[in-house]
């Protein structure tokens, strides 16, 4: 019977977690950019304030 390599499983789990976090970060960034492109006057008002 094969021995379970827990450190390998832990590494895979950690990589999956990091990938999911990165996807969330990119999704939020894309939403933010879309919102700014939709309302360009918001950026002008914020810069002038």
FINUFI-582187 format. One record per residue (C-alpha): residue in three letters; x negated, y, z negated. Coordinates in steps of 0.1 Angstrom, whole numbers, m for minus. Example, Ala and Ser with C-alpha at 12.3 -4.5 7.8 and 13.67 -1.06 7.14 Angstrom:
2
  vexke      u      v      w
    ALA   m123    m45    m78
    SER   m137    m11    m71
END
This chain:
49
  vexke      u      v      w
    UNK      0      0      0
    UNK    m13     35      9
    UNK    m21     60    m18
    UNK     m1     93    m17
    UNK    m23    123    m10
    UNK     m6    149    m31
    UNK    m30    177    m22
    UNK    m22    172     15
    UNK     15    173      8
    UNK     10    204    m14
    UNK    m10    221     14
    UNK     18    213     40
    UNK     44    228     16
    UNK     23    259     10
    UNK     19    264     48
    UNK     56    261     53
    UNK     63    286     26
    UNK     38    311     40
    UNK     53    306     75
    UNK     88    313     62
    UNK     76    344     44
    UNK     59    357     75
    UNK     91    351     96
    UNK    111    371     70
    UNK     86    399     71
    UNK     87    401    109
    UNK    125    400    108
    UNK    127    429     84
    UNK    101    448    104
    UNK    121    443    136
    UNK    153    455    120
    UNK    135    486    107
    UNK    121    494    141
    UNK    155    488    158
    UNK    172    511    133
    UNK    146    538    139
    UNK    150    535    177
    UNK    187    537    173
    UNK    186    570    153
    UNK    154    589    163
    UNK    167    620    145
    UNK    163    603    111
    UNK    125    602    116
    UNK    124    639    125
    UNK    144    649     95
    UNK    123    628     72
    UNK     90    642     86
    UNK    102    678     82
    UNK    114    673     46
END
